[in-house]
């Protein structure tokens, strides 16, 4: 509060309004950066889950193909 009084004495109401606007903008910038960091972390988490699911599906596909190949080889022998 002391800094606002000093700003008001030096710059008057215009200086005070400018200082308040700058403080508000700084607050919003920090808030948006925090939200972006959270979204980025959430995105990474979702992508990791999707990659794990994709790996599991690919492993099942490979296993199925291998079983089918051995089955058909067994029939032709």
N, C-alpha and C positions, 0 to 999 in steps of 0.2 A: 504494500500500500504506500510505503514511503517513496518508492520509485515513481508511482503515478503522481504523487504530489509534486515531486521534483520536475517531472515531465510537464505537469500542468503549469507550474510557475515559469518554466523556461519557454514552453511552446504554446501555452494557452490551450483553449478548447480544441483547436485544430491539432496541436501536437498530441494531446491526450487521445483524441479520436484515432489519430494515426497509430499511436502506440498500441491502443486496444485492438485495432484492426490487424496490426502485425502479430500481436500475441494470439489472436484468434486464428490467423492463417498458419502460424507455427503449430498450434494445437491441431488443426485439421490435417496438416501435412504429416505430423507424427501419427495421427489416428489412421489415415489412409495407408501409410507405410506399414503399420501394425496389421491392418486388415489384409493387405496384400501378402505379407509374410505368412499369415494364418492360412490364407487360401492356397498359397504355394505349398505349404506343408501338407494340407489336406489333399491337394492334387497328387503330390508324391505318394502319399499313403494309398490313395485309390489306384494309382498306376501300379504300385507294388502288388496290390491285391489282384489286379487284372493280369499282371504278368505271371503271378503264381497260378492263377486259374488257367491261363493259356498254356503254361508249361505242363500242368497236369493233363489237360486235354490232348496235347501233343504226345505225351507219354502214353496215354490210352490209345491214341490212334496208331502209334508205332507198335504197341503190344498187339493190337487187333490185327494189324497187317502181318505181323510176324506169325501169329497163330493161324491166320488164313493161308499164308504161304506154306507153312508146315502141313496143314491139312491137305491142300491140293497136291503137295509133293507126295504125301502118303497115299493118295488115291491113284496117282499115276505110276507108282512103283509096283 
